[in-house]
Amino acid sequence: MRVLPQDLTPGLARAGRALAQINSLVISEEAGLTRQQVRDYEKRVGSLTLDEKTRLQKTLESYGVVFIAEEENLGHGVRKRHNASKARQLKRWEDEGGRAAEDDN
């Protein structure tokens, strides 16, 4: 089960960024936030709107971070889908357009 943006806690955001090994400046710029917003949110001294949480989560997910929802007997967490380089490469391929396997002759 996937974590919804409204359930993105400061701890999950910080753990996701650490797992992706991306600094707060890069994440903030790509998510359309300020660096201070990201830092304050992760430290629990600031809050983000639902739209801002959604952008932050999508940005972290673009670096291969998977957020895992809390279950009955297990807490929430994060996992790495791909390394950051592979995640960017996959995103670049997806952004190229065209039908899948169109050039597989």
C-alpha positions as CSV (number, residue, x, y, z in Angstrom):
1,M,0.0,0.0,0.0
2,R,1.3,3.5,-1.0
3,V,1.5,6.5,1.3
4,L,-0.8,9.3,0.2
5,P,0.5,12.8,0.1
6,Q,-1.7,13.8,3.1
7,D,0.1,11.1,5.1
8,L,3.6,12.2,4.2
9,T,5.1,12.8,7.6
10,P,8.2,14.9,8.2
11,G,10.1,11.8,9.2
12,L,9.1,10.0,5.9
13,A,10.2,13.0,3.9
14,R,13.5,13.2,5.6
15,A,14.1,9.5,5.4
16,G,13.2,9.5,1.7
17,R,15.6,12.3,0.9
18,A,18.4,10.6,2.9
19,L,17.7,7.4,1.1
20,A,17.9,9.1,-2.3
21,Q,21.1,10.9,-1.2
22,I,19.8,14.2,-2.5
23,N,20.4,17.5,-0.7
24,S,17.6,19.7,0.3
25,L,18.4,22.4,-2.3
26,V,18.0,20.0,-5.2
27,I,14.7,18.5,-3.8
28,S,13.3,21.9,-3.0
29,E,14.0,23.4,-6.4
30,E,12.6,20.4,-8.2
31,A,9.5,20.4,-6.0
32,G,8.9,24.1,-6.4
33,L,9.6,24.8,-2.7
34,T,12.2,26.8,-0.9
35,R,15.1,25.0,0.8
36,Q,13.9,26.4,4.1
37,Q,10.4,25.0,3.7
38,V,11.9,21.5,3.1
39,R,14.3,21.8,6.1
40,D,11.6,23.2,8.4
41,Y,9.1,20.5,7.4
42,E,11.7,17.7,8.0
43,K,12.5,19.2,11.4
44,R,8.8,19.5,12.3
45,V,9.0,23.3,12.8
46,G,7.1,24.1,9.6
47,S,4.2,22.7,7.7
48,L,3.3,22.2,4.1
49,T,0.0,22.4,2.2
50,L,-1.4,19.3,0.6
51,D,-0.2,20.6,-2.8
52,E,3.3,21.1,-1.5
53,K,3.4,17.7,0.1
54,T,2.2,16.2,-3.2
55,R,5.0,18.0,-5.1
56,L,7.6,16.9,-2.5
57,Q,6.5,13.3,-2.6
58,K,6.4,13.1,-6.4
59,T,9.9,14.7,-6.5
60,L,11.3,12.1,-4.1
61,E,9.6,9.3,-5.9
62,S,11.2,10.5,-9.2
63,Y,14.5,9.7,-7.4
64,G,13.3,6.1,-6.8
65,V,12.0,6.5,-3.3
66,V,8.9,4.4,-2.5
67,F,6.8,5.3,0.5
68,I,5.2,2.4,2.4
69,A,2.0,3.0,4.2
70,E,1.4,1.9,7.8
71,E,-0.2,-1.5,8.2
72,E,-2.0,-3.0,11.2
73,N,1.2,-4.6,12.7
74,L,3.9,-2.6,10.9
75,G,4.8,1.1,10.8
76,H,5.3,3.2,7.7
77,G,8.6,3.4,5.9
78,V,10.6,4.1,2.8
79,R,12.3,1.9,0.3
80,K,14.6,2.5,-2.7
81,R,13.2,1.4,-6.1
82,H,16.2,2.3,-8.1
83,N,19.4,4.2,-7.6
84,A,19.0,7.9,-8.4
85,S,20.9,7.6,-11.7
86,K,18.7,4.8,-12.9
87,A,15.6,6.7,-11.8
88,R,16.6,9.8,-13.8
89,Q,17.5,7.6,-16.8
90,L,14.0,5.9,-16.7
91,K,12.3,9.3,-16.4
92,R,14.3,10.6,-19.4
93,W,13.2,7.5,-21.4
94,E,9.5,8.0,-20.4
95,D,9.6,11.7,-21.4
96,E,10.9,10.8,-24.9
97,G,7.4,10.0,-26.1
98,G,6.2,7.6,-28.8
99,R,4.6,4.2,-28.4
100,A,6.4,1.5,-26.4
101,A,8.6,-0.7,-28.6
102,E,8.0,1.6,-31.6
103,D,11.7,1.5,-32.5
104,D,12.3,-2.2,-31.7
105,N,12.8,-3.5,-35.3
